[in-house]
Amino acid sequence: MTRITAVSAILAASTALVNPAVAETELTMYYPIAVGGALTEVVDGIVAEFEAQNPDITVNAIYAGNYDDTRIKSLAALESGDPAQLAVMFSIDAYDLIEQDLIVPFEDVIETEAEQEWLNSFYPALMANGKIEGQTWGVPFQRSTIVAYYNKDMFREAGLDPENAPTTWDELVEMGKALSNDDHHGLMIPSTGYPYWMFQALAIQNGQELMSNDGLTTYFEDPDTVKALEYWKSLSAEHDIMPEGTVEWGTLRQAFLEGETAMMWHSTGNLTAVKNNAGFDFGVAMLPGQERLGSPTGGGNFYLFKDSTEEEKQAALELIKFMTAPEQAAEWSIATGYMGVSPAAYETEALRAYTADFPAALVARDQLEHAVAEFSTFETARVRDGLNAAIQSALTGDKSPQEALEEAQASAERQLRAYK
């Protein structure tokens, strides 16, 4: 090495010590989309904006499919040599993720009063699935309630008031009959994909919870639960306002847009797609009630994985704070139909203007007053699968609602026995 080269090297090293390069933290985030549509572009845009404001953090945002796919891929990444630091997964996955010791509570990561205020800023109903034993394990992102979409033009043709959707079970049957003809059904409620979610709405409306708030007990064979499934079955078998058998979750939105049904129950996450594609006048309403009004909340929460460095956890927290901030929550709500996850989101100029012009975007939020936590227990996936199978076997006529739900209850008790 020449003297000049040596001096240059020393000077370069000295400069590096005085002006060290900004350390870069790389994050991998998995997320789902359960309602279809080109929503990955919206996520990519929000992430790009975050990276522009945080040049020391890079984010690899990976769309992983539906909620089940996302859980599988996220957990597979944790077992590989290239794990994720955070993910958006089912809000109802919290019990299982805690049991597997895969996530950390947000209280372990937040450091300031401002961050505590942020953690307290979300709608309480959307925090219900994420708060377990006094700690916050999941933070709301793409959150929903089930809403009733209805074709106002078909209401007019049937002699019904297009501004008044059914508010009771009896009205649902009565209006459904008026709306049913050889060309279309009066109502479709999806019974594939997430049948337990729709059934939970019916059970709640009949005054019955499906589970305890500690994840240890289910109430599938309660008489009011059975009556809820009998009512669902009666909509096709007795009242003939719904197709017999099962109704597909993934194609129902298109069926509604193509005029195959006058009413559908579906996630508010479909709202913007319906708004952009409906060739008819449509309305959105809260679900009808029997003993009470009610819908479970739904959708995905952010989780922080335990197997990451403190620097990565702090960077992941910054990303989550950004993506749930009022401005981004408003942008996401407008682009999708999912709810703004905090009251502050609805105070933004963008969402105030949007909802003033399109009041239907407020229905899911307003329904939070009547909402309950989405069905969740320990061994959630297995317990939920048993309930799904029971619902479908009753709707297809393979078993009576009573028999199907008794079997699901027995299976759930076997799964949960070890946790009591």
Residue pairs with C-beta under 8 A, 6 or more apart in sequence:
1 9
22 55
22 56
23 56
23 311
24 56
24 57
24 58
25 56
25 57
25 58
25 311
25 312
25 315
26 57
26 58
26 59
26 60
27 57
27 58
27 59
27 60
27 84
27 85
27 86
27 312
27 315
27 316
27 319
28 59
28 60
28 62
28 77
28 82
28 83
28 84
28 85
29 47
29 59
29 60
29 61
29 62
29 84
29 85
29 86
29 87
29 88
29 316
29 319
30 62
30 64
30 70
30 73
30 74
30 77
30 84
30 87
30 88
30 89
31 43
31 61
31 62
31 63
31 64
31 70
31 87
31 88
31 300
32 63
32 64
32 65
32 66
32 67
32 69
32 70
32 88
32 89
32 300
33 39
33 40
33 63
33 65
33 66
33 142
34 66
34 67
34 193
34 194
34 267
34 269
34 299
34 300
35 253
35 267
35 269
35 270
35 273
35 336
35 337
36 250
36 253
36 270
36 273
37 272
37 273
37 336
39 335
39 336
40 63
42 331
42 332
42 335
42 336
43 61
43 63
44 61
46 322
46 323
46 328
46 331
46 332
47 59
47 61
47 319
47 323
49 322
49 328
50 57
50 59
50 318
50 319
50 322
50 323
51 57
51 58
51 59
53 322
54 315
54 318
54 319
54 322
57 315
57 318
57 319
59 319
62 73
62 84
64 70
64 73
64 74
65 73
67 89
67 90
67 300
68 381
70 87
70 88
70 89
70 300
71 89
71 90
71 93
74 84
74 87
74 89
74 305
75 102
77 83
77 84
78 84
78 102
78 305
78 307
83 305
83 307
83 308
84 305
85 304
85 305
85 308
85 312
85 313
85 315
85 316
86 302
86 303
86 304
86 305
86 316
86 319
86 320
87 302
87 303
87 305
88 141
88 142
88 300
88 301
88 302
88 303
89 97
89 300
89 301
89 303
90 300
90 301
91 126
91 129
91 130
91 138
91 140
91 143
91 297
91 298
91 299
91 300
91 301
91 374
91 376
92 129
92 374
92 375
92 376
92 380
92 384
93 138
93 303
93 376
93 380
94 103
94 129
94 130
94 132
94 137
94 138
94 301
94 303
94 376
95 132
95 215
95 376
95 377
95 378
95 379
95 380
96 378
96 379
96 380
96 381
97 103
97 137
97 303
98 132
98 137
99 378
101 306
102 305
102 306
102 307
103 137
103 303
103 304
103 305
103 306
104 304
104 305
104 306
104 313
105 135
105 136
105 137
106 119
106 135
106 136
106 137
106 139
106 304
106 317
107 119
107 135
107 136
109 304
109 313
109 314
109 317
110 116
110 118
110 119
110 317
115 317
115 321
118 321
118 324
119 136
119 139
121 342
121 343
121 344
122 139
122 140
122 324
122 341
122 342
123 140
123 339
123 341
123 342
123 343
123 365
123 368
125 297
125 368
125 371
125 372
125 373
126 140
126 143
126 297
126 339
126 341
126 368
127 136
127 140
128 297
128 372
128 373
129 138
129 297
129 301
129 373
129 374
129 376
130 136
130 137
130 138
130 139
130 140
130 301
131 137
132 215
137 303
138 301
138 302
138 303
139 301
139 302
139 320
139 324
140 299
140 301
140 302
140 324
140 341
141 299
141 300
141 301
141 302
141 320
141 323
141 324
141 332
141 341
142 269
142 299
142 300
142 332
142 336
142 338
143 297
143 298
143 299
143 300
143 301
143 338
143 339
143 341
144 267
144 268
144 269
144 297
144 298
144 299
144 338
144 339
144 364
145 268
145 295
145 296
145 297
145 298
145 339
145 364
145 367
145 368
145 371
146 197
146 198
146 201
146 265
146 266
146 267
146 268
146 287
146 295
146 296
146 298
147 265
147 266
147 267
147 268
147 271
147 284
147 285
147 286
147 287
147 295
147 363
147 364
147 367
148 165
148 166
148 263
148 264
148 265
148 284
148 285
148 286
148 287
148 288
149 256
149 263
149 264
149 265
149 266
149 270
149 274
149 282
149 283
149 284
150 165
150 262
150 263
150 264
150 282
150 283
150 284
150 285
151 256
151 259
151 261
151 262
151 263
151 280
151 281
151 282
152 162
152 163
152 280
152 281
152 282
152 283
153 162
153 280
153 281
154 179
154 184
154 259
154 262
154 280
155 161
155 162
155 175
155 179
155 262
156 162
158 175
158 178
158 179
158 262
159 178
160 175
160 178
160 179
162 281
162 283
163 283
165 175
165 263
165 283
165 285
165 288
166 172
166 174
166 175
166 176
166 263
166 285
166 288
167 285
167 286
167 288
167 289
168 288
168 289
168 290
169 205
169 231
169 288
169 289
169 290
171 288
172 187
172 235
172 288
173 235
173 239
173 241
175 186
175 263
176 186
176 187
176 235
176 239
176 241
176 242
176 262
176 263
177 186
177 239
177 240
177 241
178 186
179 185
179 186
179 187
179 241
179 262
179 263
180 186
180 240
180 241
180 262
183 259
184 259
184 260
184 261
184 262
185 241
185 242
185 243
185 260
185 261
185 262
186 241
186 242
186 261
186 262
186 263
187 235
187 241
187 242
187 261
187 262
187 263
187 264
187 265
188 242
188 243
188 247
188 252
188 255
188 256
188 260
188 261
188 263
188 264
188 265
189 198
189 232
189 235
189 242
189 247
189 264
189 265
190 198
190 247
190 248
190 249
190 252
190 264
190 265
190 266
191 198
191 246
191 247
191 249
191 391
191 392
191 395
192 246
192 247
192 248
192 249
192 250
192 392
193 248
193 249
193 250
194 249
194 298
195 387
195 388
195 391
195 392
196 210
196 375
196 384
196 387
196 388
196 391
197 296
197 298
197 374
197 375
198 232
198 265
199 210
199 228
199 229
199 232
199 387
199 391
200 210
200 296
200 372
200 374
200 375
201 265
201 287
201 294
201 295
201 296
202 228
202 229
202 231
202 232
203 209
203 210
203 224
203 225
203 228
204 292
204 294
204 295
204 296
204 372
205 228
205 287
205 288
205 289
205 290
205 291
205 292
205 293
205 294
206 224
206 225
206 227
206 228
206 231
206 290
206 291
207 224
207 290
207 291
207 292
208 219
208 222
208 224
208 225
208 228
209 219
209 372
210 218
210 219
210 220
210 225
210 375
210 387
211 217
211 218
211 219
211 375
211 376
211 377
212 218
212 219
213 373
215 376
215 377
215 378
215 380
215 419
216 377
216 378
216 416
216 419
216 420
217 377
217 416
218 377
218 383
218 387
218 408
218 409
218 412
218 413
218 416
219 225
219 409
220 387
220 390
220 405
220 406
220 408
220 409
220 412
221 402
221 405
221 406
221 409
224 291
225 405
226 401
226 402
226 405
229 390
229 391
229 394
229 401
229 404
229 405
230 401
231 290
232 391
232 394
232 395
233 394
233 395
233 401
235 241
235 242
236 242
236 243
236 244
236 245
236 395
237 244
237 397
244 397
245 395
245 396
246 392
246 395
246 396
252 261
252 264
252 266
253 264
253 266
253 270
253 273
253 274
255 261
255 264
256 264
256 266
256 274
257 274
257 277
257 278
257 279
259 280
265 287
267 298
267 299
267 337
268 284
268 337
268 338
268 339
268 363
268 364
269 299
269 336
269 337
269 338
270 337
271 284
271 336
271 337
271 360
271 361
271 364
272 334
272 335
272 336
272 337
273 337
274 282
274 337
275 337
275 358
275 360
283 360
284 360
284 363
285 363
286 293
286 295
286 363
286 366
286 367
286 370
287 293
287 294
287 295
287 367
289 370
292 370
293 367
293 370
294 370
294 371
294 372
295 367
295 370
295 371
295 372
296 371
296 372
296 373
296 374
296 375
297 368
297 371
297 372
297 373
297 374
298 374
299 338
302 320
302 323
302 324
304 313
304 316
304 317
304 320
308 316
322 328
323 329
323 332
324 341
324 342
326 340
326 342
326 344
326 345
326 347
326 348
327 348
327 350
329 340
329 341
329 342
329 344
329 345
330 340
330 345
330 346
330 348
330 350
330 351
330 354
331 350
332 338
332 340
333 339
333 340
333 345
333 351
333 354
333 361
334 350
334 351
334 354
334 361
337 361
337 364
339 364
339 365
339 368
340 346
340 348
340 351
340 365
345 351
346 352
346 355
346 362
346 365
351 361
354 361
355 361
355 362
375 384
375 387
377 383
377 412
377 416
378 415
378 416
378 419
379 415
379 416
379 419
382 415
383 411
383 412
383 415
383 416
386 407
386 408
386 411
386 412
386 415
387 408
387 412
389 404
389 408
390 399
390 404
390 405
390 407
390 408
391 404
393 399
393 404
394 400
394 401
394 404
394 405
398 404
399 407
